[in-house]
Amino acid sequence: MKMLAQCKQLHFGSRFFSMKTIKQNVPVSFSYNVHFTEELFDQGNALLADLIEEKASVADRKILFVFDEGMYEYHPDLFKKIEHYISENTSDIELVDSPVILPGGERAKNDPAHVQKLYEVINDANLDRHSYIAAIGGGAVIDTVGYAAATAHRGIRMIRIPTTVLAQNDASVGVKNGINAFGKKNFLGTFTPPFAVLNDAAFLRTLDDRDWRAGISEAIKVALLKDADFFDFIDRKARLLNEGDEAAMQKLIYRCAALHLDHIANSGDPFEMGSSRPLDFGHWSAHKLEQLTDYELRHGEAVAIGITLDVTYAYLNKMITEDEWKRILDVFVKTGFQIYVPELTARLNQPNHPNSIFHGLEEFREHLGGELTIMLIEGIGKEQEVHQVEYKQYIEAISLIRSYNKQLA
């Protein structure tokens, strides 16, 4: 940390004011790994034990597990398995007696009582900054636990163990944590890197079709922005992905996670201090659609519609060709996504109405700060930012999507 003291005199009228400034520059460096494994808590899998032991700094450390309620229903013996794993594979670490169970999906993020419950358990268990909190579940639960972990003691080591496709390839690999408030997505949150991310492929085998599919939209998103070859792969494997092919999905998850991590590390703005958020392509309307459907739409499903809307807008503005536009929509359809919901058409002539999709633009701008910055594409694999949009063309885009959707029926 470098500091430089300066002293100046400012003249104001007939008076002089002395001003001193201490300049400082605090370089921030952080590292964490995203691991890919299978059957994380089997006795022969040393990954978790090695991670914990590697960072041993004090004896008698503690670890608290938090479970996604939906995940736990499919794995009712999981905590017993964890108890056995910890006792056989680690030393000098204490497992908190029982896990915290949180509801899955946006319910975890919408109710502040869940964060308060986590704070109470952290306090009662006497966790400290050398302790661990391991969250096992979908992205919303991991977001909620991450927010609590980042703010208790100003930061407890967080181990993310995502159990959905979307969480493994996107939501859990970055540095953000957050909960919803005032009807707005991620209104409260932190930028706090995890201690580690452990992707266990075995958890994906108990997903229903919707949760299996939902994460594909985030892969399509990052492919459209950054990697035309990856988009080609998704196009070729679209029907296999929709049918539950594990090998294709593991390749998709790995490449998607890698592209997200590369952007976070090398974009020059990992904590989003500016107004540009390329990885939120399609998200301004997706976040609003989640609200408008009372979160009946899963995040990944809303993102699919949001991307469809933005690529259609790009097509109408001659940023992509008709063939590219149709190809992108076809990939969403082949992977099983809805590309239109009636909520898109609500209050289109009242953009400031809270139930208008266009109100999502202002909420998005407010969340980023500064000027409105929307990510579009000017070809597959080529991103392009814009700072103003035309409502009339977006209305035309919605009409075009609705017509396209009717042809599919």
C-alpha positions in Angstrom: 0.0 0.0 0.0 1.5 3.3 -1.1 0.6 6.7 0.5 1.6 10.2 -0.6 0.8 13.2 1.5 0.2 16.6 -0.2 -0.6 20.0 1.2 -2.3 22.8 -0.8 -3.7 26.2 -0.1 -7.0 27.2 -1.6 -7.9 30.9 -2.0 -11.5 31.8 -1.5 -12.3 35.5 -1.3 -9.9 37.1 1.2 -9.4 33.8 3.1 -7.0 31.0 2.6 -7.9 27.4 3.4 -5.3 24.7 3.9 -6.1 21.3 2.4 -4.2 18.1 3.0 -4.6 14.9 1.0 -3.2 11.4 1.7 -3.3 9.5 -1.5 -3.3 5.7 -1.3 -3.4 2.8 -3.7 -4.5 -0.6 -2.4 -4.0 -3.3 -5.0 -6.5 -6.1 -4.6 -5.5 -9.7 -5.5 -7.7 -12.7 -5.0 -7.7 -16.3 -6.2 -10.1 -19.2 -6.0 -10.5 -22.4 -8.0 -13.6 -23.9 -9.6 -13.2 -27.7 -9.3 -15.1 -30.4 -11.3 -15.6 -33.7 -9.6 -18.2 -36.4 -9.0 -19.4 -37.9 -5.7 -17.8 -35.2 -3.6 -18.5 -36.8 -0.3 -17.4 -40.3 -1.1 -14.6 -41.5 1.2 -12.2 -41.9 -1.7 -12.7 -38.3 -2.9 -10.1 -36.2 -1.1 -11.0 -32.9 -2.8 -12.9 -31.2 0.0 -10.7 -32.5 2.8 -7.5 -31.4 1.0 -8.9 -27.9 0.4 -9.8 -27.5 4.1 -6.5 -28.9 5.4 -4.4 -26.9 2.9 -5.6 -23.6 4.4 -5.3 -24.8 8.0 -4.2 -21.8 10.1 -5.8 -22.4 13.5 -7.0 -25.5 15.3 -10.6 -26.2 16.2 -12.0 -24.6 13.0 -15.7 -25.1 12.3 -17.8 -25.8 9.2 -21.5 -25.1 8.8 -23.5 -26.7 5.9 -26.5 -25.0 4.4 -28.8 -27.1 2.2 -31.3 -26.2 -0.5 -34.6 -27.7 0.6 -35.4 -29.1 -2.9 -32.0 -30.7 -3.2 -32.2 -32.2 0.3 -35.5 -33.9 -0.6 -33.6 -35.9 -3.2 -30.6 -36.6 -1.0 -32.1 -37.2 2.5 -29.0 -39.1 3.8 -26.6 -36.4 2.7 -25.8 -34.9 6.1 -25.1 -38.4 7.5 -22.7 -38.9 4.6 -21.1 -35.6 5.3 -20.7 -36.4 9.0 -18.9 -39.6 8.1 -16.7 -37.9 5.5 -15.6 -35.1 7.9 -14.9 -37.6 10.7 -12.8 -39.9 8.5 -11.0 -37.4 6.3 -10.3 -34.2 8.3 -8.6 -33.3 11.6 -9.0 -30.3 13.8 -12.3 -29.2 12.2 -15.7 -29.3 13.9 -18.9 -29.9 12.0 -21.8 -27.8 13.2 -24.4 -30.2 14.6 -27.1 -29.8 12.0 -27.5 -28.1 8.6 -29.5 -25.0 7.9 -32.3 -25.7 5.4 -33.4 -22.9 3.1 -36.2 -22.9 0.5 -35.0 -23.2 -3.1 -35.4 -20.7 -5.9 -36.2 -17.0 -5.4 -38.0 -17.7 -2.1 -34.6 -17.8 -0.5 -33.7 -14.4 -1.8 -37.0 -12.7 -1.4 -37.4 -13.1 2.4 -34.9 -11.4 4.6 -35.8 -13.8 7.4 -33.6 -16.4 5.8 -30.5 -14.2 6.1 -31.4 -13.4 9.7 -31.7 -17.1 10.4 -28.2 -17.6 9.0 -26.8 -14.8 11.1 -28.4 -16.4 14.2 -26.9 -19.8 13.5 -23.5 -18.3 12.7 -23.6 -16.4 16.0 -24.8 -19.3 18.1 -22.2 -21.7 16.6 -19.5 -19.2 17.3 -18.2 -19.2 13.7 -15.3 -16.9 13.0 -13.4 -15.7 9.9 -11.3 -18.9 9.9 -14.5 -21.0 9.8 -16.3 -22.3 6.7 -19.8 -22.1 5.4 -20.6 -24.6 2.7 -23.8 -24.1 0.7 -25.2 -27.0 -1.3 -28.0 -26.1 -3.7 -29.1 -23.9 -6.6 -27.9 -20.4 -7.4 -30.5 -18.5 -5.3 -29.7 -20.4 -2.1 -25.9 -20.0 -2.8 -26.5 -16.2 -3.4 -28.3 -15.9 -0.1 -25.8 -17.9 1.9 -23.0 -16.0 0.2 -24.5 -12.7 1.2 -24.7 -13.8 4.9 -21.2 -15.3 4.8 -19.8 -12.1 3.3 -21.4 -9.8 5.9 -21.0 -11.8 9.1 -17.7 -10.8 10.7 -17.1 -9.0 7.4 -16.4 -12.3 5.7 -16.5 -16.0 6.6 -14.9 -18.5 4.1 -17.6 -19.6 1.7 -17.5 -22.9 -0.1 -20.0 -23.1 -3.0 -21.3 -26.5 -4.0 -23.8 -25.8 -6.7 -26.3 -28.5 -7.7 -28.0 -27.1 -10.8 -26.7 -26.5 -14.3 -27.2 -22.8 -14.0 -25.4 -22.6 -10.7 -22.5 -24.7 -11.9 -21.9 -22.9 -15.2 -22.7 -19.3 -14.2 -24.3 -18.2 -10.9 -21.8 -19.8 -8.5 -18.5 -19.3 -10.4 -18.3 -15.5 -10.0 -17.7 -13.0 -7.2 -21.2 -11.7 -6.6 -23.7 -12.5 -3.8 -27.1 -11.0 -3.3 -30.7 -11.0 -2.2 -33.8 -9.2 -3.5 -35.4 -6.2 -1.8 -38.0 -3.6 -2.7 -39.2 -5.9 -5.5 -35.8 -5.6 -7.2 -33.4 -8.3 -8.1 -30.2 -8.4 -6.2 -30.8 -5.0 -4.6 -28.6 -6.0 -1.6 -25.4 -7.7 -2.2 -21.6 -7.9 -2.1 -18.6 -8.6 -4.3 -16.9 -11.3 -2.3 -14.9 -14.2 -4.0 -15.7 -17.6 -2.7 -13.1 -19.8 -0.9 -13.7 -22.4 -3.6 -16.4 -23.7 -6.0 -16.9 -27.5 -6.1 -19.0 -28.7 -9.1 -20.3 -32.3 -8.4 -21.8 -33.8 -11.6 -23.7 -36.4 -9.6 -26.1 -33.8 -8.2 -27.3 -33.0 -11.7 -28.8 -36.4 -12.1 -31.7 -35.6 -9.8 -32.7 -32.4 -11.6 -36.1 -32.1 -13.2 -36.3 -31.1 -16.8 -36.7 -27.4 -16.2 -33.7 -27.1 -13.9 -31.6 -29.2 -16.2 -32.5 -27.0 -19.2 -32.5 -23.6 -17.5 -28.7 -23.2 -17.3 -28.3 -23.8 -21.1 -29.5 -20.2 -21.7 -26.5 -18.8 -19.9 -24.2 -20.9 -22.1 -26.0 -19.6 -25.2 -25.6 -16.1 -23.8 -21.8 -16.2 -23.3 -21.3 -18.1 -26.6 -23.2 -15.4 -28.5 -21.0 -12.8 -26.9 -17.6 -14.4 -27.0 -17.2 -17.7 -28.7 -18.8 -18.6 -32.1 -17.3 -22.1 -31.9 -19.0 -22.7 -28.6 -22.3 -21.6 -30.1 -21.7 -24.1 -33.0 -21.2 -26.8 -30.4 -24.5 -25.9 -28.6 -26.3 -25.8 -32.0 -25.0 -29.3 -32.9 -25.8 -30.8 -29.5 -29.0 -28.9 -28.8 -31.4 -31.9 -29.0 -29.0 -34.1 -27.0 -28.7 -31.4 -24.3 -32.5 -31.1 -24.2 -32.8 -34.9 -23.8 -30.4 -35.0 -20.8 -27.1 -36.2 -22.4 -24.6 -36.0 -19.5 -21.4 -35.9 -21.7 -22.7 -32.9 -23.7 -23.8 -31.1 -20.6 -20.5 -31.5 -18.8 -18.7 -30.0 -21.8 -21.2 -27.1 -21.9 -20.9 -26.4 -18.2 -17.1 -26.4 -18.3 -16.8 -24.1 -21.3 -19.4 -21.8 -20.0 -17.8 -21.5 -16.6 -14.4 -20.9 -18.2 -15.7 -18.1 -20.3 -17.4 -16.4 -17.4 -14.2 -16.7 -15.2 -12.1 -15.3 -18.0 -14.3 -12.3 -18.3 -14.3 -11.7 -14.6 -10.5 -12.0 -14.3 -9.5 -10.1 -17.5 -12.2 -7.6 -18.3 -10.6 -4.9 -16.1 -13.8 -4.4 -14.1 -14.3 -7.5 -11.9 -16.3 -5.6 -9.3 -18.4 -3.7 -11.8 -17.4 -0.2 -10.9 -18.4 1.0 -14.4 -21.7 0.9 -16.2 -20.9 -2.0 -18.5 -22.0 -5.6 -17.7 -21.6 -7.7 -20.8 -22.5 -10.9 -19.0 -25.9 -9.4 -18.3 -26.8 -9.7 -22.0 -30.6 -10.3 -22.1 -30.9 -9.7 -18.4 -32.6 -6.3 -18.3 -35.9 -7.8 -19.5 -35.2 -11.3 -17.9 -35.1 -9.8 -14.4 -38.3 -7.9 -15.1 -40.0 -11.0 -16.4 -39.2 -12.9 -13.3 -40.9 -10.2 -11.3 -43.9 -10.0 -13.6 -44.5 -13.8 -13.5 -44.1 -13.8 -9.7 -41.0 -15.8 -10.3 -42.9 -18.6 -12.0 -40.2 -18.3 -14.7 -36.9 -19.7 -13.5 -34.0 -17.3 -14.0 -32.6 -19.3 -17.0 -36.0 -19.4 -18.6 -36.4 -15.7 -18.3 -32.9 -15.2 -19.7 -33.7 -17.2 -22.8 -36.7 -14.9 -23.5 -34.6 -11.8 -22.7 -31.9 -12.9 -25.1 -34.5 -13.7 -27.8 -35.8 -10.1 -27.3 -32.4 -8.5 -27.6 -31.3 -10.5 -30.6 -34.5 -9.7 -32.4 -34.0 -6.0 -31.7 -30.4 -6.4 -33.0 -31.8 -8.1 -36.2 -34.3 -5.2 -36.7 -31.4 -2.8 -36.4 -29.4 -4.8 -39.0 -26.7 -5.8 -36.5 -27.2 -9.4 -37.4 -28.6 -11.1 -40.5 -31.9 -12.8 -40.8 -30.2 -16.2 -41.0 -28.3 -15.5 -37.8 -31.5 -14.4 -36.0 -33.4 -17.5 -37.1 -30.5 -19.7 -36.1 -30.4 -18.3 -32.6 -34.1 -18.6 -32.0 -34.0 -22.1 -33.4 -31.3 -23.1 -30.9 -33.5 -21.9 -28.0 -36.4 -23.9 -29.4 -34.3 -27.0 -29.9 -33.0 -26.9 -26.4 -36.6 -26.7 -25.2 -37.1 -23.1 -24.2 -40.2 -20.9 -24.4 -39.3 -17.8 -26.4 -42.5 -15.8 -25.6 -44.7 -15.1 -22.6 -47.7 -12.8 -22.5 -46.1 -10.6 -19.9 -43.9 -9.2 -22.6 -46.8 -7.2 -24.0 -48.2 -5.7 -20.8 -48.3 -1.9 -20.6 -46.1 -1.4 -23.6 -47.4 2.1 -24.2 -46.7 3.0 -20.5 -42.9 2.4 -20.2 -42.8 4.0 -16.7 -45.5 1.7 -15.3 -44.0 -0.9 -12.9 -45.7 -3.7 -14.8 -44.2 -2.7 -18.2 -41.3 -4.7 -19.5 -39.7 -1.3 -20.3 -39.6 -0.4 -16.7 -36.9 -3.0 -16.5 -34.6 -0.7 -18.5 -34.6 1.9 -15.8 -34.3 -0.7 -13.0 -31.3 -2.1 -14.9 -29.7 1.3 -15.4 -30.2 2.1 -11.7 -28.6 -1.2 -10.7 -25.5 -0.5 -12.9 -25.3 3.2 -12.1 -24.4 5.8 -14.6 -25.7 5.8 -18.2 -27.9 3.0 -19.6 -25.6 0.3 -21.1 -27.2 -2.6 -22.9 -25.2 -5.4 -24.5 -26.3 -6.5 -28.0 -24.5 -8.5 -30.6 -23.3 -7.6 -34.1 -22.8 -11.2 -35.2 -22.5 -14.5 -33.4 -19.5 -14.2 -31.1 -19.3 -10.4 -31.4 -20.6 -8.2 -28.6 -21.7 -4.6 -29.1 -22.8 -2.1 -26.4 -25.5 0.5 -26.9 -26.5 3.4 -24.6 -29.9 4.2 -25.9 -32.7 2.1 -27.4 -36.0 2.7 -29.3 -39.1 1.5 -27.6 -40.9 1.3 -31.0 -38.4 -1.2 -32.3 -38.6 -3.2 -29.1 -42.4 -3.3 -29.5 -41.8 -4.5 -33.1 -39.4 -7.1 -31.8 -42.0 -8.4 -29.3 -44.6 -8.6 -32.1 -42.1 -10.5 -34.3 -41.3 -13.0 -31.6 -45.0 -13.6 -30.9 -45.6 -14.3 -34.6 -42.6 -16.6 -34.7 -43.8 -18.4 -31.6 -47.3 -18.9 -33.2 -45.7 -20.6 -36.2 -44.1 -23.2 -33.8 -47.5 -24.1 -32.3 
